[in-house]
Amino acid sequence: MTNKTIMPSLLKTLGLSILFTSISMAAIPSTPGPYVGVYNVTDTTARVSFTDNSADEDGFKIYIHDENDVFDATLAVNPIMVPKNDSGDPFQYMNISGLSAHTIYKLHVTAFNADGESAATVPSSENNGRLETSPPVCQPAMPGEYVGTYNITNTSARISFLDNSNNEDGFRIRVYNFNTNALVQTIDVDPVAGTGGFQYANITGLTVDTLYKVVITAFASGCGESEPTHPSSVNNGRFKTTNETCPLTPGGYVGTYNLTNDGARVSFIDNADNETGFKVYVYNGATLVKTLTLPAVTSIGGYQYATITGLAANTFYTVKVSAFNTSCESPTTTPSSITNGRFTTLP
């Protein structure tokens, strides 16, 4: 066979191959969309819509991915099969169910027929193939959102916040290093009855001279966690530990003597040399009835004294004493017996 005969035959063969390839490629449906509408979103469902761009599809597939755009294999049905659109309406619709509450998803839609599957749509924004399901109906309301921060020491702080729900099992306090955003501590505290009450917590074991932020949620079994509070300022979820060491606890023996029908005298030893002064707390049961502030004692090992007056006759009291400075307050002494932080006034 001559070259003149071979070349036309080759060109004819290549042309037919290209033609058949073109026909084969053209048989795959066009990609739907590209806009994939997302609406009517609930805690477990959503409705989607997209444009049908072909007349030869056998149907559509909706692939559900997680927020990192990874196929979600945890769903019972994925992808979701959608019938072909023969209604004449250019749009196709589908209800999606079985989603998890308060979760971000990304939807990719393809058209398919016996010859193959189209390229997938690309989620690009909220309401275009990207959705976030709402929190569960029973989810507790966010506490606060103001989170008070006070009684700050070099390693601790006390916080308070308002309870806005009546169905929480408790509250979760997350403490972050403000500068690095690293989670350094998680504390769960008890619920508060009803709504409108305050809850409190002591945060301990922190690092000296460090800026922190506190984020709080309410949680309920089977309903997840509420929206988190948003630390916004010093005294609202943000605080910095001090750089001065706390004084040591006085005592711990607190002498009680010179009893009268309305008072007593107490004494205790100073164990620190960096206190600004002392606090004397007087309790009747669990009720704090009196607080005295006393000046510091020079050096370590000296005694400090206080006369407590204005008490009720024939009543049992306990006394707790702490040392404090500009940074923080020491733990208090522990009353343990008559003449050691415990006494009964005379009749």
Secondary structure by P-SEA (a helix, b strand, c coil): ccaaaaaaaaaaaaaaaaaaaaaaaaacccccccbbbbcccccccbbbbbbbccccccbbbbbbbcccccccccccccccccccccccccbbbbbbccccccbbbbbbbbbbccccccbbbbbccccccbbbbccccccccccccbbbbcccccccbbbbbbbccccccbbbbbbcccccccccbbbbbbbbccccbbbbbbbcccccbbbbbbbbbbbbccccccbbbbbccccccbbbbbccccccccccbbbbcccccccbbbbbbbccccccbbbbbbbccccccbbbbbbbbccccbbbbbbbccccccbbbbbbbbbbccccccbbbbbcccccccccccc
